[in-house]
Amino acid sequence: MSKTQRTREICELAPIVPVLVVDDAAQARPLAEALVAGGLPALEVTLRTPAALDAIRAMAQVPGGVVGAGTLVTPEDVRAAKEAGAQFGVSPGATDVLIAACEAEGLPLLPGAATASEAMRLLEKGYDMLKFFPAEASGGAPALKAIGAPLPQITFCPTGGVSPANASDYLSLTNVACAGGSWVAPKQMVQSGDWAGIEALARDASKLMD
């Protein structure tokens, strides 16, 4: 059985999963409310700032939202994310230790892969919903289309360099369920509390597969 069934369900909620770097936990809840209201319920909070875990705690309280933790690298990251209320995890790559930690904690994982060999190794472990990272640096949509041809059983969420200019190139591929993007929550808008502006960006992004 696929170990990524729940991850796939989350990825299929909307065409874009906002990739969020939160510096101030006080902004987390209104940010999540704006993104969910705009039609993007699955949220990835990267564990790159001291406020990240508190941000996950706050976002986990938002009705209709599904908050996950990004940049999982160690088992400690996994345990802390789960404890904070994360409902899924995202990693830039995948190691046996990290996968084991997620399975032990019952945390659905979107593991990263950039090559056919990495994708095949994860498929062997029962993971068929993967993050394609870094997407643009790894050849973009043409590379992902090429990898997908011999591996049609794997679905991807490309992340890294995805923007409004190229998102449709990825989302039009048959092996893409969604894409990760940070443009729906620009730092300037978050810091100034422009939640209406962020909701509008989210609404535009939510229609990318229409």
Short mmCIF file of the C-alpha atoms (twelve columns), coordinates in Angstrom:
data_MODEL
# 
_entry.id   MODEL 
# 
loop_
_atom_site.group_PDB 
_atom_site.id 
_atom_site.type_symbol 
_atom_site.label_atom_id 
_atom_site.label_alt_id 
_atom_site.label_comp_id 
_atom_site.label_asym_id 
_atom_site.label_seq_id 
_atom_site.Cartn_x 
_atom_site.Cartn_y 
_atom_site.Cartn_z 
_atom_site.pdbx_PDB_model_num 
ATOM 1   C CA . MET A 1   0.000   0.000  0.000   1 
ATOM 2   C CA . SER A 2   1.135   3.552  -0.703  1 
ATOM 3   C CA . LYS A 3   2.565   5.266  2.364   1 
ATOM 4   C CA . THR A 4   1.698   8.605  0.841   1 
ATOM 5   C CA . GLN A 5   -2.060  8.323  0.462   1 
ATOM 6   C CA . ARG A 6   -2.741  11.020 3.080   1 
ATOM 7   C CA . THR A 7   0.022   13.211 1.643   1 
ATOM 8   C CA . ARG A 8   -1.550  12.872 -1.805  1 
ATOM 9   C CA . GLU A 9   -4.973  13.869 -0.423  1 
ATOM 10  C CA . ILE A 10  -3.430  17.000 1.086   1 
ATOM 11  C CA . CYS A 11  -1.574  17.837 -2.135  1 
ATOM 12  C CA . GLU A 12  -4.810  17.557 -4.098  1 
ATOM 13  C CA . LEU A 13  -6.634  20.130 -1.953  1 
ATOM 14  C CA . ALA A 14  -5.405  23.051 -4.110  1 
ATOM 15  C CA . PRO A 15  -2.996  23.691 -6.991  1 
ATOM 16  C CA . ILE A 16  -0.563  25.656 -4.817  1 
ATOM 17  C CA . VAL A 17  0.842   24.839 -1.377  1 
ATOM 18  C CA . PRO A 18  2.131   28.098 0.124   1 
ATOM 19  C CA . VAL A 19  5.730   27.729 1.331   1 
ATOM 20  C CA . LEU A 20  5.917   30.025 4.343   1 
ATOM 21  C CA . VAL A 21  8.871   31.488 6.236   1 
ATOM 22  C CA . VAL A 22  7.367   33.003 9.402   1 
ATOM 23  C CA . ASP A 23  9.517   35.410 11.433  1 
ATOM 24  C CA . ASP A 24  6.828   36.496 13.902  1 
ATOM 25  C CA . ALA A 25  4.421   33.931 15.340  1 
ATOM 26  C CA . ALA A 26  1.873   36.700 15.981  1 
ATOM 27  C CA . GLN A 27  1.379   36.941 12.216  1 
ATOM 28  C CA . ALA A 28  0.819   33.196 11.766  1 
ATOM 29  C CA . ARG A 29  -2.895  32.957 12.434  1 
ATOM 30  C CA . PRO A 30  -4.045  35.920 10.295  1 
ATOM 31  C CA . LEU A 31  -1.691  34.747 7.530   1 
ATOM 32  C CA . ALA A 32  -3.199  31.262 7.591   1 
ATOM 33  C CA . GLU A 33  -6.740  32.657 7.709   1 
ATOM 34  C CA . ALA A 34  -6.056  34.806 4.622   1 
ATOM 35  C CA . LEU A 35  -4.558  31.892 2.637   1 
ATOM 36  C CA . VAL A 36  -7.364  29.487 3.584   1 
ATOM 37  C CA . ALA A 37  -9.998  32.131 2.744   1 
ATOM 38  C CA . GLY A 38  -8.316  32.550 -0.641  1 
ATOM 39  C CA . GLY A 39  -8.674  28.844 -1.374  1 
ATOM 40  C CA . LEU A 40  -5.267  27.462 -0.347  1 
ATOM 41  C CA . PRO A 41  -5.904  25.219 2.699   1 
ATOM 42  C CA . ALA A 42  -2.629  23.228 2.722   1 
ATOM 43  C CA . LEU A 43  0.148   25.322 4.275   1 
ATOM 44  C CA . GLU A 44  3.837   24.500 4.626   1 
ATOM 45  C CA . VAL A 45  5.683   26.351 7.399   1 
ATOM 46  C CA . THR A 46  9.419   25.942 6.915   1 
ATOM 47  C CA . LEU A 47  11.436  25.205 10.046  1 
ATOM 48  C CA . ARG A 48  13.941  27.931 9.166   1 
ATOM 49  C CA . THR A 49  13.091  30.502 11.819  1 
ATOM 50  C CA . PRO A 50  12.879  30.460 15.625  1 
ATOM 51  C CA . ALA A 51  9.152   31.294 15.304  1 
ATOM 52  C CA . ALA A 52  8.315   28.342 13.051  1 
ATOM 53  C CA . LEU A 53  7.012   25.900 15.662  1 
ATOM 54  C CA . ASP A 54  4.903   28.562 17.382  1 
ATOM 55  C CA . ALA A 55  3.586   29.535 13.948  1 
ATOM 56  C CA . ILE A 56  2.545   25.924 13.324  1 
ATOM 57  C CA . ARG A 57  0.778   25.864 16.710  1 
ATOM 58  C CA . ALA A 58  -1.183  28.988 15.800  1 
ATOM 59  C CA . MET A 59  -2.036  27.874 12.269  1 
ATOM 60  C CA . ALA A 60  -3.185  24.461 13.486  1 
ATOM 61  C CA . GLN A 61  -6.126  26.275 15.151  1 
ATOM 62  C CA . VAL A 62  -7.399  27.809 11.886  1 
ATOM 63  C CA . PRO A 63  -10.625 26.153 10.657  1 
ATOM 64  C CA . GLY A 64  -10.274 24.612 7.215   1 
ATOM 65  C CA . GLY A 65  -6.490  24.748 7.213   1 
ATOM 66  C CA . VAL A 66  -4.079  21.813 7.024   1 
ATOM 67  C CA . VAL A 67  -0.710  22.920 8.323   1 
ATOM 68  C CA . GLY A 68  2.514   21.077 7.671   1 
ATOM 69  C CA . ALA A 69  6.167   21.517 8.592   1 
ATOM 70  C CA . GLY A 70  8.742   22.027 5.885   1 
ATOM 71  C CA . THR A 71  12.510  21.617 5.879   1 
ATOM 72  C CA . LEU A 72  12.383  18.474 8.017   1 
ATOM 73  C CA . VAL A 73  15.950  17.169 8.222   1 
ATOM 74  C CA . THR A 74  16.318  15.296 11.533  1 
ATOM 75  C CA . PRO A 75  14.146  13.039 13.716  1 
ATOM 76  C CA . GLU A 76  14.142  15.907 16.250  1 
ATOM 77  C CA . ASP A 77  12.540  18.141 13.610  1 
ATOM 78  C CA . VAL A 78  9.867   15.512 13.023  1 
ATOM 79  C CA . ARG A 79  9.027   15.099 16.704  1 
ATOM 80  C CA . ALA A 80  8.921   18.858 17.327  1 
ATOM 81  C CA . ALA A 81  6.725   19.445 14.275  1 
ATOM 82  C CA . LYS A 82  4.265   16.723 15.277  1 
ATOM 83  C CA . GLU A 83  4.145   18.036 18.839  1 
ATOM 84  C CA . ALA A 84  3.396   21.537 17.518  1 
ATOM 85  C CA . GLY A 85  0.400   20.238 15.577  1 
ATOM 86  C CA . ALA A 86  1.779   19.680 12.083  1 
ATOM 87  C CA . GLN A 87  -0.457  17.368 10.032  1 
ATOM 88  C CA . PHE A 88  2.161   16.578 7.400   1 
ATOM 89  C CA . GLY A 89  5.859   17.031 6.814   1 
ATOM 90  C CA . VAL A 90  7.961   18.114 3.844   1 
ATOM 91  C CA . SER A 91  11.681  17.457 3.400   1 
ATOM 92  C CA . PRO A 92  14.176  18.747 0.820   1 
ATOM 93  C CA . GLY A 93  15.440  15.200 0.304   1 
ATOM 94  C CA . ALA A 94  14.945  11.877 2.044   1 
ATOM 95  C CA . THR A 95  17.032  9.678  4.325   1 
ATOM 96  C CA . ASP A 96  16.179  6.342  5.905   1 
ATOM 97  C CA . VAL A 97  16.437  7.925  9.354   1 
ATOM 98  C CA . LEU A 98  14.044  10.747 8.489   1 
ATOM 99  C CA . ILE A 99  11.532  8.406  6.856   1 
ATOM 100 C CA . ALA A 100 11.637  6.095  9.885   1 
ATOM 101 C CA . ALA A 101 11.042  9.044  12.230  1 
ATOM 102 C CA . CYS A 102 7.997   10.194 10.260  1 
ATOM 103 C CA . GLU A 103 6.571   6.677  10.184  1 
ATOM 104 C CA . ALA A 104 7.182   6.291  13.931  1 
ATOM 105 C CA . GLU A 105 5.367   9.575  14.631  1 
ATOM 106 C CA . GLY A 106 2.586   8.864  12.137  1 
ATOM 107 C CA . LEU A 107 3.403   12.071 10.257  1 
ATOM 108 C CA . PRO A 108 2.546   11.905 6.526   1 
ATOM 109 C CA . LEU A 109 5.694   12.855 4.607   1 
ATOM 110 C CA . LEU A 110 6.260   14.563 1.261   1 
ATOM 111 C CA . PRO A 111 9.895   13.568 0.665   1 
ATOM 112 C CA . GLY A 112 12.086  15.395 -1.811  1 
ATOM 113 C CA . ALA A 113 13.688  13.913 -4.924  1 
ATOM 114 C CA . ALA A 114 15.496  15.534 -7.847  1 
ATOM 115 C CA . THR A 115 16.544  12.519 -9.922  1 
ATOM 116 C CA . ALA A 116 15.020  9.325  -11.307 1 
ATOM 117 C CA . SER A 117 17.163  7.210  -8.952  1 
ATOM 118 C CA . GLU A 118 16.007  9.141  -5.878  1 
ATOM 119 C CA . ALA A 119 12.400  8.832  -6.994  1 
ATOM 120 C CA . MET A 120 12.791  5.087  -7.612  1 
ATOM 121 C CA . ARG A 121 14.320  4.532  -4.169  1 
ATOM 122 C CA . LEU A 122 11.387  6.279  -2.540  1 
ATOM 123 C CA . LEU A 123 8.933   4.303  -4.676  1 
ATOM 124 C CA . GLU A 124 10.563  1.093  -3.396  1 
ATOM 125 C CA . LYS A 125 9.763   2.281  0.140   1 
ATOM 126 C CA . GLY A 126 6.109   2.857  -0.741  1 
ATOM 127 C CA . TYR A 127 6.281   6.592  -1.443  1 
ATOM 128 C CA . ASP A 128 4.637   7.618  -4.712  1 
ATOM 129 C CA . MET A 129 3.807   11.285 -3.926  1 
ATOM 130 C CA . LEU A 130 7.082   13.218 -3.901  1 
ATOM 131 C CA . LYS A 131 8.414   16.755 -3.814  1 
ATOM 132 C CA . PHE A 132 10.495  17.647 -6.891  1 
ATOM 133 C CA . PHE A 133 13.179  19.931 -5.467  1 
ATOM 134 C CA . PRO A 134 14.857  22.211 -6.377  1 
ATOM 135 C CA . ALA A 135 12.477  22.337 -9.330  1 
ATOM 136 C CA . GLU A 136 13.837  25.136 -11.500 1 
ATOM 137 C CA . ALA A 137 17.497  24.399 -10.716 1 
ATOM 138 C CA . SER A 138 16.898  20.737 -11.609 1 
ATOM 139 C CA . GLY A 139 15.670  21.535 -15.107 1 
ATOM 140 C CA . GLY A 140 12.167  22.786 -14.488 1 
ATOM 141 C CA . ALA A 141 8.987   21.431 -16.037 1 
ATOM 142 C CA . PRO A 142 10.793  19.774 -19.000 1 
ATOM 143 C CA . ALA A 143 12.960  17.740 -16.597 1 
ATOM 144 C CA . LEU A 144 9.976   16.716 -14.490 1 
ATOM 145 C CA . LYS A 145 8.062   15.684 -17.608 1 
ATOM 146 C CA . ALA A 146 11.051  13.587 -18.731 1 
ATOM 147 C CA . ILE A 147 11.409  11.891 -15.315 1 
ATOM 148 C CA . GLY A 148 7.681   11.186 -15.301 1 
ATOM 149 C CA . ALA A 149 7.628   9.364  -18.625 1 
ATOM 150 C CA . PRO A 150 9.222   6.111  -17.341 1 
ATOM 151 C CA . LEU A 151 7.781   6.558  -13.817 1 
ATOM 152 C CA . PRO A 152 4.077   7.260  -14.399 1 
ATOM 153 C CA . GLN A 153 3.146   5.801  -11.000 1 
ATOM 154 C CA . ILE A 154 4.826   8.706  -9.178  1 
ATOM 155 C CA . THR A 155 3.159   12.094 -8.661  1 
ATOM 156 C CA . PHE A 156 5.098   15.229 -7.766  1 
ATOM 157 C CA . CYS A 157 4.796   18.589 -6.046  1 
ATOM 158 C CA . PRO A 158 7.494   20.762 -7.657  1 
ATOM 159 C CA . THR A 159 8.987   23.359 -5.307  1 
ATOM 160 C CA . GLY A 160 11.870  25.785 -5.666  1 
ATOM 161 C CA . GLY A 161 11.707  28.610 -8.170  1 
ATOM 162 C CA . VAL A 162 8.030   28.063 -8.959  1 
ATOM 163 C CA . SER A 163 6.351   31.403 -9.718  1 
ATOM 164 C CA . PRO A 164 3.175   32.780 -11.335 1 
ATOM 165 C CA . ALA A 165 5.177   32.910 -14.587 1 
ATOM 166 C CA . ASN A 166 5.965   29.181 -14.717 1 
ATOM 167 C CA . ALA A 167 3.444   27.525 -12.373 1 
ATOM 168 C CA . SER A 168 1.126   26.584 -15.251 1 
ATOM 169 C CA . ASP A 169 4.003   24.802 -17.023 1 
ATOM 170 C CA . TYR A 170 4.285   22.463 -14.024 1 
ATOM 171 C CA . LEU A 171 0.587   22.145 -13.252 1 
ATOM 172 C CA . SER A 172 -0.181  21.106 -16.830 1 
ATOM 173 C CA . LEU A 173 1.966   17.960 -16.429 1 
ATOM 174 C CA . THR A 174 0.092   14.697 -15.848 1 
ATOM 175 C CA . ASN A 175 2.469   13.731 -13.007 1 
ATOM 176 C CA . VAL A 176 1.968   16.938 -10.981 1 
ATOM 177 C CA . ALA A 177 -0.688  17.215 -8.263  1 
ATOM 178 C CA . CYS A 178 0.256   20.672 -7.011  1 
ATOM 179 C CA . ALA A 179 3.227   23.024 -6.718  1 
ATOM 180 C CA . GLY A 180 4.864   24.736 -3.760  1 
ATOM 181 C CA . GLY A 181 5.177   28.497 -3.992  1 
ATOM 182 C CA . SER A 182 6.186   31.358 -1.726  1 
ATOM 183 C CA . TRP A 183 4.874   34.228 -3.860  1 
ATOM 184 C CA . VAL A 184 1.386   34.018 -2.310  1 
ATOM 185 C CA . ALA A 185 2.784   35.385 0.967   1 
ATOM 186 C CA . PRO A 186 5.366   38.074 0.118   1 
ATOM 187 C CA . LYS A 187 7.463   39.147 3.093   1 
ATOM 188 C CA . GLN A 188 6.477   42.805 2.643   1 
ATOM 189 C CA . MET A 189 2.759   41.988 2.745   1 
ATOM 190 C CA . VAL A 190 3.142   39.741 5.788   1 
ATOM 191 C CA . GLN A 191 5.139   42.356 7.713   1 
ATOM 192 C CA . SER A 192 2.632   45.115 6.902   1 
ATOM 193 C CA . GLY A 193 -0.342  42.883 7.727   1 
ATOM 194 C CA . ASP A 194 -1.888  43.145 4.255   1 
ATOM 195 C CA . TRP A 195 -4.078  40.087 4.751   1 
ATOM 196 C CA . ALA A 196 -6.576  41.184 2.087   1 
ATOM 197 C CA . GLY A 197 -3.761  41.401 -0.454  1 
ATOM 198 C CA . ILE A 198 -2.516  37.946 0.492   1 
ATOM 199 C CA . GLU A 199 -6.037  36.530 0.244   1 
ATOM 200 C CA . ALA A 200 -6.285  37.989 -3.280  1 
ATOM 201 C CA . LEU A 201 -2.961  36.393 -4.288  1 
ATOM 202 C CA . ALA A 202 -4.172  33.082 -2.859  1 
ATOM 203 C CA . ARG A 203 -7.429  33.321 -4.785  1 
ATOM 204 C CA . ASP A 204 -5.546  33.830 -8.045  1 
ATOM 205 C CA . ALA A 205 -3.261  30.892 -7.261  1 
ATOM 206 C CA . SER A 206 -6.217  28.654 -6.372  1 
ATOM 207 C CA . LYS A 207 -7.528  29.050 -9.947  1 
ATOM 208 C CA . LEU A 208 -4.311  28.011 -11.689 1 
ATOM 209 C CA . MET A 209 -5.637  24.558 -12.572 1 
ATOM 210 C CA . ASP A 210 -9.065  25.757 -13.728 1 
# 
